[in-house]
Amino acid sequence: MNAPEIHVDFAPELALFVPSDRRQGPTALRTDGVSTLGHVVESLGVPLTEVGALLVDGRDTPVGHVPRDGERVSVRPVARPQPVPGAPLRFLLDVHLGTLARRLRLLGVDTAYESTDIGDPALATRSAAEQRVMLSRDRGLLRRRELWAGAYIYSTRPEEQLRDVLDRFDPELRPWTRCTACNGLLREATKDEVADQLEHGTQRTYDVFAQCRDCGRAYWKGAHHDQLEAIVEGALSMRTQRG
């Protein structure tokens, strides 16, 4: 019996993942007759976290479908904003996305971050246990079945990474409410409560402080506040334009 031949067409948004000879419209592919459509798509390089719909002969089809000879498969990208089951929306970032983690926390988005490489199995397990969307540039990690949910980070530039995450997931923003170091929630604090963390010049110059409820780190509107304010205003502007 001949192996089934199907024709696969990838959306332009997924071109990054597929071989160059499969980026220009439908191309033929021989399958083994037993692998699922999800397996076939991933074998061509596309993590299922990046797939929004699989259309077989124009019909929405589950990843568990086993392709049959002659079928035409269209692989579509995720919808934006992407719905995520459950609430609230929370993220988990791997060791390579520290700057993105701090910026999401600055915006008040619940963001866990592993500052050391704990390995893909441990990250996937944490994603599932805490129901967090795994953000990573590691395609192998995003293919792990244990993941609760995941998303590929397309850019290496933190400002572009942040825009992409905000555009894709549209998380609720509550700027200045989380610790950028540990993700804990902030509370108002008096100067006396954080005095041991302040240099003499800071004690003289500033009177308004916040402190992390978890790690105790103190915050105030210091020298870098304008840069942080620009990040916050840019994110809020995105939300306004979308709404």
C-alpha positions in Angstrom: 0.0 0.0 0.0 1.4 3.4 -1.0 2.0 6.0 1.7 -0.6 8.7 1.8 0.3 11.9 0.0 -1.1 15.2 1.4 -0.5 18.8 0.4 0.4 21.2 3.3 0.2 25.0 3.2 1.6 27.1 6.0 0.5 30.6 6.8 3.1 33.3 6.2 3.3 34.0 10.0 4.7 30.5 10.4 7.4 30.7 7.8 10.1 31.1 10.4 9.6 27.5 11.5 9.4 25.6 8.2 12.0 24.7 5.5 12.4 27.3 2.8 11.0 25.0 0.1 7.6 24.9 2.0 7.1 28.6 2.4 5.5 29.3 -1.1 2.1 27.7 -1.0 1.0 24.1 -0.8 3.7 21.4 -1.1 3.4 17.6 -1.3 4.3 15.4 1.7 4.3 11.6 2.1 3.0 10.5 5.5 3.3 7.1 7.2 -0.5 6.7 7.4 -0.5 6.4 11.2 0.9 9.7 12.5 -1.5 12.3 13.7 -1.8 15.7 11.9 -0.3 17.3 15.0 2.7 15.1 14.8 3.1 15.8 11.1 3.0 19.6 11.6 5.6 19.4 14.4 7.8 17.1 12.4 8.0 20.0 9.8 9.2 22.3 12.5 6.1 24.2 13.8 5.4 23.9 17.5 1.7 23.4 18.1 1.7 26.3 20.5 1.9 28.5 17.4 -0.9 26.8 15.5 -4.4 28.3 15.8 -6.3 26.1 13.4 -5.7 23.1 11.2 -8.0 23.1 8.1 -8.3 19.8 6.2 -10.0 20.4 2.8 -11.4 23.6 4.3 -12.8 22.1 7.5 -11.5 22.8 11.0 -9.8 19.5 12.1 -8.4 18.4 15.5 -4.7 17.6 15.9 -5.5 14.0 16.5 -6.7 13.5 12.9 -4.7 11.0 10.8 -4.2 12.5 7.4 -5.6 10.5 4.4 -4.3 10.4 0.8 -5.2 13.5 -1.2 -6.1 15.8 1.7 -5.1 19.4 1.6 -4.0 20.8 4.9 -3.8 24.5 5.8 -1.9 25.4 9.0 -3.1 28.7 10.4 -1.5 30.9 13.1 -3.0 31.5 16.6 -5.7 34.2 16.8 -4.8 37.5 18.4 -5.7 38.1 21.2 -5.3 34.5 21.9 -7.8 33.0 24.4 -6.2 31.0 27.2 -8.3 28.6 29.3 -8.6 29.4 33.0 -7.9 32.5 35.0 -6.0 34.5 35.9 -3.6 34.7 33.0 -0.1 34.0 34.3 3.3 33.4 32.6 6.5 31.4 33.1 9.7 32.5 31.4 12.9 30.6 30.9 16.4 31.7 31.8 17.0 33.6 28.5 14.1 36.1 29.0 15.0 38.0 32.1 14.5 41.5 30.7 11.1 40.5 29.4 10.2 39.1 32.8 11.1 42.3 34.6 9.1 44.4 32.1 6.0 42.2 32.4 6.3 42.5 36.2 6.6 46.3 35.9 3.2 46.2 34.2 1.7 44.2 37.0 1.5 40.9 35.0 2.0 37.8 37.1 5.3 36.5 35.7 7.4 33.7 37.1 11.0 33.5 35.9 13.7 30.9 36.3 17.1 32.7 36.6 19.0 29.4 36.2 18.6 26.7 33.6 16.6 24.0 35.4 15.9 22.0 32.3 13.0 21.6 30.0 11.2 18.8 32.0 11.2 20.9 35.2 9.9 24.0 33.3 7.1 22.1 31.6 6.1 20.5 34.9 6.0 23.9 36.6 3.9 25.3 33.7 1.4 22.5 34.2 1.4 22.6 38.0 0.8 26.4 38.2 -1.2 26.8 35.0 1.2 29.3 33.5 1.8 30.0 29.8 5.4 29.1 29.0 7.2 31.8 27.1 10.4 30.7 25.4 12.5 30.7 22.2 13.3 27.0 22.7 11.2 25.1 20.2 12.0 21.8 21.8 10.6 23.0 25.1 7.4 24.2 23.5 6.8 20.8 22.0 6.7 19.1 25.4 3.3 17.5 26.0 3.4 18.3 29.8 3.1 22.1 29.1 -0.2 23.7 30.2 0.2 26.3 27.4 3.0 28.0 25.6 4.1 30.6 23.2 7.2 31.2 21.1 9.0 34.5 21.5 9.9 35.6 18.0 12.3 38.5 18.6 15.6 38.8 20.5 14.9 42.5 21.4 13.1 43.0 24.7 11.0 45.9 23.5 9.7 43.8 20.5 9.2 40.8 22.8 7.0 42.8 25.1 4.9 44.2 22.3 4.4 40.7 20.9 3.3 39.2 24.2 0.9 42.1 24.9 -0.6 41.9 21.4 -0.9 38.1 21.5 -2.4 37.7 25.0 -3.8 41.1 25.9 -3.1 40.6 29.7 -4.6 42.9 32.3 -2.1 45.6 33.2 -1.7 47.0 36.7 1.6 48.9 36.5 3.7 49.5 39.6 2.1 46.8 41.6 4.7 43.9 41.4 8.3 43.5 42.4 10.4 43.3 39.3 12.9 41.1 41.2 10.7 38.4 42.6 7.1 39.0 41.2 5.7 39.7 44.7 3.0 42.3 45.3 4.0 45.8 46.4 2.7 47.8 49.3 3.1 51.4 50.4 6.0 51.9 52.8 7.3 54.6 55.0 10.9 55.9 54.8 11.6 54.4 58.2 10.5 51.0 57.1 13.0 50.9 54.2 15.7 53.1 55.7 18.2 50.2 55.8 18.1 50.0 52.0 18.6 53.7 51.3 21.8 55.6 50.7 22.0 59.0 52.5 21.3 61.0 49.3 18.2 58.9 48.6 16.9 59.5 52.2 17.2 63.2 51.7 15.7 63.4 48.2 12.7 60.9 48.3 9.7 60.6 50.5 7.4 58.1 48.7 8.3 54.4 48.8 6.9 51.0 48.1 8.1 47.6 49.4 7.7 44.0 48.2 5.6 42.0 50.5 7.6 38.9 49.7 11.3 39.8 49.4 11.2 43.2 51.1 12.9 45.1 48.3 12.3 48.9 48.4 11.2 51.0 45.5 11.1 54.7 44.8 11.1 57.1 41.8 14.8 57.1 41.2 17.1 57.9 38.3 15.7 55.3 36.0 12.0 56.2 36.6 11.6 58.1 33.3 12.8 55.0 31.3 10.4 52.8 33.2 7.5 55.3 32.8 8.1 55.2 29.1 7.7 51.4 29.0 4.5 51.6 31.0 3.0 54.4 28.9 3.9 52.5 25.7 2.1 49.4 27.0 -1.0 51.4 28.1 -1.1 53.1 24.7 -1.2 49.7 23.0 -4.2 48.8 25.2 -5.9 52.0 24.3 -5.4 51.6 20.6 -6.8 48.0 20.7 -9.8 49.0 22.8 
